[in-house]
Amino acid sequence: MFIRLLILASVLVTGTAQAVEVPSPLEQDRGKFRPLVIVARAEADPTLVNLKKALEDPANKQAFDQRNMVLYTIVGITGKRDGKDLEPQSTMSLIRGLKPGMIIDQAKVILIGKDGEKKVETVGDVDLAELFKTIDALPVAEKETQAPVAVEPPAKGRAAGKSVKPGKAVQALDD
């Protein structure tokens, strides 16, 4: 009986230790990139295949890069960022953050702005030229959104904006 309790306790402890929340990869891209997320059931989904084929064109790839876009693909429960596999925890965090709903027949395409908000959410085929027009039509404030920059607080004892006067040279005392 005691051994069963120890086994149960160890399972509960290790289960809670592994349940640590992993930040979404989209949080890391906020202010830097515009994620384009494709959620599909299978690798052979026509929307996914057509989009990848369109991005192989050098003109489209250049336009994609100029707009600071990054491609996320989620097929089933496997996620990739620009063709590189994501960890399973990151993929699940990405799916939870997007809440794409059920993918029944066609893939879902989601364009996220640099501010982290969804700009376009469609089901089925998407035209890259239309996505580029959408990005180009965004307000200037969103286009220029950058990652937050840490600001150094002013030094203690000084008011902000005041310059420091040079002090008098210290003279040595004669005893």
ZITACOR-V143976 format. One record per residue. RES is the residue in three letters. NEAR is the number of other C-alpha atoms within 10 Angstrom. Layout:
RES;NEAR / RES;NEAR
//
This chain:
MET;5 / PHE;7 / ILE;8 / ARG;9 / LEU;10 / LEU;11 / ILE;11 / LEU;11 / ALA;12 / SER;11 / VAL;12 / LEU;11 / VAL;11 / THR;10 / GLY;11 / THR;9 / ALA;9 / GLN;9 / ALA;9 / VAL;9 / GLU;10 / VAL;14 / PRO;14 / SER;18 / PRO;17 / LEU;20 / GLU;14 / GLN;11 / ASP;18 / ARG;20 / GLY;19 / LYS;19 / PHE;23 / ARG;27 / PRO;23 / LEU;22 / VAL;22 / ILE;25 / VAL;28 / ALA;25 / ARG;18 / ALA;13 / GLU;13 / ALA;11 / ASP;17 / PRO;15 / THR;22 / LEU;26 / VAL;12 / ASN;14 / LEU;15 / LYS;12 / LYS;10 / ALA;15 / LEU;16 / GLU;11 / ASP;10 / PRO;10 / ALA;11 / ASN;15 / LYS;13 / GLN;13 / ALA;15 / PHE;20 / ASP;13 / GLN;9 / ARG;14 / ASN;15 / MET;23 / VAL;18 / LEU;18 / TYR;25 / THR;23 / ILE;25 / VAL;18 / GLY;12 / ILE;12 / THR;15 / GLY;25 / LYS;18 / ARG;17 / ASP;12 / GLY;10 / LYS;10 / ASP;15 / LEU;19 / GLU;13 / PRO;13 / GLN;17 / SER;20 / THR;23 / MET;20 / SER;18 / LEU;23 / ILE;17 / ARG;12 / GLY;14 / LEU;16 / LYS;9 / PRO;16 / GLY;10 / MET;11 / ILE;13 / ILE;9 / ASP;11 / GLN;18 / ALA;25 / LYS;24 / VAL;23 / ILE;21 / LEU;23 / ILE;23 / GLY;25 / LYS;25 / ASP;21 / GLY;17 / GLU;11 / LYS;15 / LYS;17 / VAL;14 / GLU;15 / THR;13 / VAL;15 / GLY;15 / ASP;17 / VAL;18 / ASP;11 / LEU;15 / ALA;12 / GLU;10 / LEU;16 / PHE;15 / LYS;10 / THR;13 / ILE;20 / ASP;12 / ALA;10 / LEU;12 / PRO;9 / VAL;9 / ALA;9 / GLU;14 / LYS;18 / GLU;12 / THR;15 / GLN;14 / ALA;14 / PRO;9 / VAL;6 / ALA;6 / VAL;6 / GLU;6 / PRO;7 / PRO;10 / ALA;8 / LYS;7 / GLY;6 / ARG;10 / ALA;10 / ALA;10 / GLY;7 / LYS;7 / SER;8 / VAL;8 / LYS;6 / PRO;6 / GLY;6 / LYS;6 / ALA;6 / VAL;6 / GLN;6 / ALA;6 / LEU;5 / ASP;4 / ASP;3
//
